[in-house]
Amino acid sequence: MSRLLRCGVAGVWLGLLAACTPVAVRDASQDVAQCAAPPFGATTLYLRGSLNAWAALDEYAFQYRCDAYYLNVDAQGGQDFKLADAGWSEATTFGAAVGTDGRLAAKVGFRPARGSDPGGTGNLRFTFGGEHTLRLAIEDGVAEVQVGPKSFDDPNVRIVSDPLALSVRFDSRDPTHKSPFGAVVPGTPLDYALTASPGIQAVTLVIESRRLEGNQEVLEYQPVQRLPMQRTRSAGVDRWTAQYRFDAIGVYGYWFELDIGGERYVWQNNRDAVYWTRERGSGGAGAIDFLPAKQANIRRYRQTVYAADFAVPEWAPDLVYYYIFPDRFRNGDRSNDPTPGRSRFHDGTVEFHANWNDKPFLSGTGDGSDERYSNDFFGGDLAGIIDKLDYIRDLGANALYITPMFRAASNHKYDTADYTHIDPGFGSDEDFTRLTAEAARRGIRVIPDTSLNHTGIDSLYFDRHGNFPGIGAFEQGQIRADSAYASWYSFDPANPKQPFRGWSGSRDLPELDKSSADFRRFAYGPGGVMQQWLDRGAAGWRMDVAPWVPDDFWREWRTAVKAHRADALTVAETWFDASKYLLGDMFDSTMNYIFRNALLDYAAGGDARRFSANIELMRENYPPQAFNALMNLLSTHDSARSLHVLGDHGAASAAAEIALARQRFLLAVLFQMTFPGSPAVFYGDEVGVTGGDDPFNRVTYPWADLGGKPDQAMLGEFKRLIALRNEHAVLRRGSLSAPIHLDEHVVVQLRRLGDQVAIVAVNNAAAEQRVSLTLPDDLAAGEWTDALSGVKAVATGRELGVTVPALSGAVLIRR
């Protein structure tokens, strides 16, 4: 997707981080004599951000107490957010002045910008480390926000203190509590067991079906069954058990209701935030709480039930993607370069960088560019990709994921103008066929990208500016019922200022009416767009903004794609827990943003236990065939480059900061290349390219023959780590269980594939860590060799000592 709406909140720009101005800090204590009425009356404000998918949830509602709005938040890691009401009203949306750094410091007050300010607001950002209190005060119309250690006593929170209630235990990943593990197929008997001290009157297992629609705007649970659990007692411990079989695919919720001493309690999922996911709870060990008055506030455990015939392409687990934004990779044919004055961009023209190593333009920043977004080009094309296929093969990659290549006005091409032809600035349809053929000769598959959710305003189908032959549905700004594409869009003639719906509020990206039978036939019917490009050599599809497209569309789409080519790979763009898309009726895989965010937070020094919780959530929730085919990302075209996130800001960073960022980045790459799924290398990451949010993450590849300075040492490390993955099938296809060691800094995982066994250990501490591992019985007394260093280790019985290097790791292969 493009920069316009990274988080999917209609009408709110959430791209660049922004900052606030520091002000004096008031004491958090409250003087009752000075209490004032809430400045916004009955309007409720919420913390809305990456820790709750930008939703207005009761759990994140501020309370007004005397002089300010207060909220206690229990979170970990860096989080982007705003303070806003449920409707994102301009007067009650607080963020930061767009174009500045929105990082908040603990216990330091800041003056936020409002949505009504010129340019609106960007995101605030704070790195949480447990419980904190957020305070928003309004004095004389001026807002002040502060984050600090927990200091607010919420009178609405009841603390469980009953020893009997506190004795309850359930862990969804413990086979003595739930079996079998993880996602299942319909009809599988699932055994649940909850343990506690004697004295509980009754326990009920509550099963519900989940309805999740859109970008998590709709999240509801409906009752399916309430199962009284049966009690047995052994060694002074009560064990409450029940069995249930799910009869249809879907994502379900479950929780436990308990009657204890006249009170009703709930055993529910834990409070862990999952990146970009509206629901809290990472699975595993949960928590006992009083049963809330609103059952919508219960944190459900989630159960995935997937189709018994769900299959992904057999080759998917072996992929290493090389991920290309075409305009910025390589210019192989200067004759097709976009030309200012000749090449159209909406009702104007394009901009072109004569210097390949220029920075991309960002309008409004004084860089000499015009006021348009995404109309600056560097000349990268398909010929350039073909020229560098040997480079990509030598890196060790065997798949290309290429962002959109179809004709479109912008440099990102998500504003499709013609689905049936390659953009002239990228080459020709024949160039695409040549690319797939040349790639196949080198053992490389090509996965193209497009959006079936929206087109461009400047397109054959919409034609707002009259740049195309024929009659578009909105030809030169007029609704045309006589257009062949009229049924593809929905119009409101009563709203002349905005008669059509733009994706996430963008006037440049008119949403397609996905219920249109004519559009569906065009997109995936016989001879349609999907088939045309598969026949030209594509190995599958990556689909943009999947959550905005109805489920029934994707089900028909998958059926059509798989009927035409059974081994075509289908990949969704989702940023949150993608379980609903991986049931066997929509997609094979997804872009794994949970992986990206969790791993980069860990590499930056975050707690390994939080990192592991997010990884284990996916292992539990996703069907194994999908889990083993996930596109495991680090950098992307929609997020800041990994090196930037980890502290390498180019000329603005000291040499020591850059060196540390690169070491942390290689730690992340080591984990990426030794983990199940398909790692993706964003072009240029392998040679040290850095850059912040769009457009600076979309810089050009620094080719040496064009004056660039690729980091050859980093390239060598990438090649070494990818070769390690390609050499050892156990690292690509081996099973993964819960970590065999986990502490604040170190994660150790065991991988098995037949008689091949590997132990992968990573350490984000600044000092080496010595850990003692207890191995399974069948691995006792074996010899192990670290594939990275060549150091050997011998187990003594079941005990194996491993030294894990600082900001690095070890990959032990059993000999």
HELIX and SHEET records of a PDB file:
HELIX    1   1 ARG A    3  LEU A    5  5                                   3    
HELIX    2   2 VAL A   32  GLN A   34  5                                   3    
HELIX    3   3 ASP A   58  TYR A   60  5                                   3    
HELIX    4   4 GLU A   90  THR A   92  5                                   3    
HELIX    5   5 PRO A  163  LEU A  166  1                                   4    
HELIX    6   6 GLN A  295  ASN A  297  5                                   3    
HELIX    7   7 ALA A  316  ASP A  318  5                                   3    
HELIX    8   8 PRO A  326  ARG A  328  5                                   3    
HELIX    9   9 ARG A  334  ASN A  336  5                                   3    
HELIX   10  10 LEU A  382  ASP A  387  1                                   6    
HELIX   11  11 LEU A  389  LEU A  395  1                                   7    
HELIX   12  12 ASP A  429  ARG A  441  1                                  13    
HELIX   13  13 GLU A  475  GLY A  477  5                                   3    
HELIX   14  14 ALA A  486  TRP A  488  5                                   3    
HELIX   15  15 TRP A  503  GLY A  505  5                                   3    
HELIX   16  16 ALA A  517  TYR A  524  1                                   8    
HELIX   17  17 VAL A  529  ASP A  535  1                                   7    
HELIX   18  18 ALA A  546  TRP A  548  5                                   3    
HELIX   19  19 ASP A  551  HIS A  564  1                                  14    
HELIX   20  20 SER A  579  TYR A  581  5                                   3    
HELIX   21  21 TYR A  593  ALA A  603  1                                  11    
HELIX   22  22 ALA A  608  ASN A  621  1                                  14    
HELIX   23  23 PRO A  624  PHE A  627  1                                   4    
HELIX   24  24 SER A  642  VAL A  645  1                                   4    
HELIX   25  25 GLY A  650  ALA A  652  5                                   3    
HELIX   26  26 ALA A  655  MET A  673  1                                  19    
HELIX   27  27 ASP A  685  VAL A  687  5                                   3    
HELIX   28  28 PHE A  696  ARG A  698  5                                   3    
HELIX   29  29 ALA A  704  LEU A  706  5                                   3    
HELIX   30  30 GLN A  712  GLU A  727  1                                  16    
HELIX   31  31 ALA A  729  ARG A  733  1                                   5    
HELIX   32  32 ASP A  777  LEU A  779  5                                   3    
SHEET    1   A 2 THR A  21  PRO A  22  0                                        
SHEET    2   A 2 PHE A 110  ARG A 111 -1                                        
SHEET    1   B 3 TYR A  46  GLY A  49  0                                        
SHEET    2   B 3 ALA A  68  ALA A  84 -1                                        
SHEET    3   B 3 GLN A  63  ARG A  65 -1                                        
SHEET    1   C 3 TYR A  46  GLY A  49  0                                        
SHEET    2   C 3 ALA A  68  ALA A  84 -1                                        
SHEET    3   C 3 THR A  93  PHE A  94 -1                                        
SHEET    1   D 4 TYR A  46  GLY A  49  0                                        
SHEET    2   D 4 ALA A  68  ALA A  84 -1                                        
SHEET    3   D 4 LEU A 124  GLU A 139 -1                                        
SHEET    4   D 4 VAL A 142  PRO A 149 -1                                        
SHEET    1   E 2 ALA A  96  ALA A  97  0                                        
SHEET    2   E 2 THR A 121  GLY A 122 -1                                        
SHEET    1   F 4 LYS A 178  SER A 179  0                                        
SHEET    2   F 4 PRO A 189  ALA A 196 -1                                        
SHEET    3   F 4 VAL A 237  ARG A 245 -1                                        
SHEET    4   F 4 GLN A 230  SER A 234 -1                                        
SHEET    1   G 5 VAL A 218  PRO A 228  0                                        
SHEET    2   G 5 ALA A 202  GLU A 213 -1                                        
SHEET    3   G 5 GLY A 250  ILE A 260 -1                                        
SHEET    4   G 5 GLU A 263  GLN A 268 -1                                        
SHEET    5   G 5 ALA A 287  PHE A 290 -1                                        
SHEET    1   H 4 VAL A 218  PRO A 228  0                                        
SHEET    2   H 4 ALA A 202  GLU A 213 -1                                        
SHEET    3   H 4 GLY A 250  ILE A 260 -1                                        
SHEET    4   H 4 TYR A 301  VAL A 305 -1                                        
SHEET    1   I 9 ARG A 445  ILE A 447  0                                        
SHEET    2   I 9 ALA A 399  ILE A 402  1                                        
SHEET    3   I 9 TYR A 321  ILE A 324  1                                        
SHEET    4   I 9 SER A 678  PHE A 682  1                                        
SHEET    5   I 9 MET A 631  ASN A 632  1                                        
SHEET    6   I 9 SER A 589  ASN A 592  1                                        
SHEET    7   I 9 LEU A 569  ALA A 572  1                                        
SHEET    8   I 9 GLY A 540  MET A 543  1                                        
SHEET    9   I 9 ASP A 449  THR A 450  1                                        
SHEET    1   J 2 ARG A 344  PHE A 345  0                                        
SHEET    2   J 2 GLY A 348  THR A 349 -1                                        
SHEET    1   K 2 GLU A 351  PHE A 352  0                                        
SHEET    2   K 2 ASP A 376  PHE A 377  1                                        
SHEET    1   L 2 PHE A 406  ALA A 408  0                                        
SHEET    2   L 2 THR A 416  ILE A 422 -1                                        
SHEET    1   M 3 SER A 735  LEU A 736  0                                        
SHEET    2   M 3 VAL A 746  LEU A 753 -1                                        
SHEET    3   M 3 HIS A 741  LEU A 742 -1                                        
SHEET    1   N 6 SER A 735  LEU A 736  0                                        
SHEET    2   N 6 VAL A 746  LEU A 753 -1                                        
SHEET    3   N 6 GLN A 756  ASN A 763 -1                                        
SHEET    4   N 6 SER A 808  ARG A 814 -1                                        
SHEET    5   N 6 GLU A 783  ASP A 786 -1                                        
SHEET    6   N 6 LYS A 792  VAL A 794 -1                                        
SHEET    1   O 2 GLN A 769  THR A 774  0                                        
SHEET    2   O 2 GLU A 799  VAL A 804 -1                                        
END                                                                             
